[in-house]
C-alpha cells in the first residue's frame, strides 16, 4: 500500500485492506507501545534480567534472537534495539515484560493502542513477537498507520533508523553483542 500521509489518500494498493499475519512487523507496534509506556528516556539505561522463560519462548517458537542468555542483565535500550535490528524475540518479550510485567499484559496495551489508532476493527494482536496465531492479524493499511505512528515517535524513529548497535557489556557478553 502506498499512502499520501498528508491527505490520508491511498495512492496505490494491492489487497491493502486484506487481513494478513503481520509476522515480525508486529515488533514495530511493540517498540511503539513500549516507547510510549516508558515515558522517561532516562529509563533506557535501566537493566532487566533475562529469564529462562523469555529466552526459551523464542527458541521454542523458532524465532530469531539477539542471543541474550538466562540471567543476563541487559539495558532497556538494548531491548529496544534488539527488538528491531535482528528482530529478536528474546528482546521483544524482555521489553514487554519490563514494561508491563508479562507479555500478556503488554499485548493488552498493544490492542489498546490499535483502538487508539482507530484500527481495532481490522487489527488484533496476541503476542509481541509476530508468532502466527489466527487471532493475530492486521491489514497492510493498518501496518502503514502503525508505521506512521512509530515514525512520529522520536525514540522509535531513532531505533528504526539504526543500522548497527552494540549492546552494553555484560558478564555473559563482555564485549557486548553487535547487532
N, C-alpha and C positions, 0 to 999 in steps of 0.2 A: 504494500500500500504506500502511496506517495501523497502526502498531505501538505497543503499550504497552511502552516500553523497560524499565520497572521489572520487568515479569513476562515480557518477551520473547514477548508474546502478540500475534498478528496479529488486530487488531480488525476490519479490513475490507481487502479487496483485490480487484483486478481484474487477473488474469494476473500476480500478484505473483511467481510463480516461472517465468515465461516468459522465455526468453532474448531480450535486446534489445541494440541497439547503444547504449552509454551516451553517445555523442556528446560534447559539451562537459562533461557531468557527470564525464567522465574526469578533468578538471582538479581535482576535489575530492580524488581519490586522489593526484594529482600533488603538490598542496600538502601533503597529509598526509605522504607519504613524504619529501618534501623537508624539511619541518619536523622530522621525527624524525631524519633523517640530519644535519641542520645542527647539532643539539645546542646549541652555544653561541650565545646570542642576540646576542652582540657581532658575530658574523659577518654580521648583517643589513646592516651598513654596509660590508662588503667590496664591491669592484667586480668586474664581469665585463664583458669586451669582447665585444660582439655581432659575429658573423661573417656574411659573406655567405651561407654555408651555412644558418645559422639563420634569417636574415631571408627568404631565398628559400624555405625549407621551407613557411612559412605562405602565401607568395604563390603558389607552385606548386600547393598543395593548396587554394587558395581559402578560407583561414581568416581569421577576424578577428584583428586585431593591435593592439598598443599604438601602434605606429609607431616603434619603436626602429630605428636605422639601423646599417648596417655600420660597425664601428669605434667605435661609441658605447660609452662606459664607463658602465654603469648599476649601481646598487646591487642587492644581493641582495634587499633589502626591496622595491625597485621591481619586481623579477622576480616576487616573491610576489603583490603587489597587481595587477600586470599580468596574471598568470595568471587571476585571479578576476574582477576588475571588468569589463574589456572582453572577457574570455575570450580573451586574447591568445596566439596560437600562438607568436609570437616570444618572449614572456616565458616560456611553459611550456618550450619547447625550450632556451632560455637557462638556465633554472633547472635543468633536468635535466642539462644539460652541466656547469654549475657543480658540482652535487652529485656526479655520477658519472663525468664525463669524456666521456660521449656519451649520446644518447637511448637507444641500445640497452642500454647498461649500466644506465641508470636504469629502463628497462622491466623488467629482471630484478628490480630492487629492488621495483617495483610488484607484480610477480607473487609475490614472497616475502611481501609484506605481505598480499596476498589469502590466501595459505596460512596466515599467522599469524592472520588473522581467521576462518579456517575456511571461506573462500569459494572456494577454488581448484577445487573440483569443479563450480562453476557460473559462475565468472568467470575471464576471461583478458584481459590487455592486450597490445597490440602497439605502442602509441605512447602518448606522454604528453599528447596533444592531444585525441584523440577522433575522429580521422580514420577513416572507415569501412574496415573490414577484416573479412572473415568470421571471423577468429580473434580479433577484439576484441569482447568481449561480457561481459555480466553480466545479472542479473535485477533487477527493481525491489527485491526483498528485499535483494540484495547491495548495491545502491546505498544503501539505508537504513542498512545496517550500516557502510558506508564513511562515510556522513554522520555517524553517531553517533560513530565513532572520531575523525573530524575535529573535531567539536564538543567532544569531550573533550580535544583538544589546544589549549592556550592560544593559541599563535600562529595556528593555523588558525581558531580561533573569532574571534579579533580581525580577521583578514583577511576572513573570510566575512561578518562583520557590517558591514564598511565600506561606505559608500555612495559615497565620493569619496576620491581620493588624488591628490596632485600629486607627480610624480616629482622627484627631485633634478635641479637644473640641470646640463646638460652643454653641451659645445661645440656640439653639433648642436641642442639644445633649451635655449637659455639661460634660459628661464622654466620649464623642466620641462614635463611633459605632464600635463594634468588628465585623470584617468581616473575 
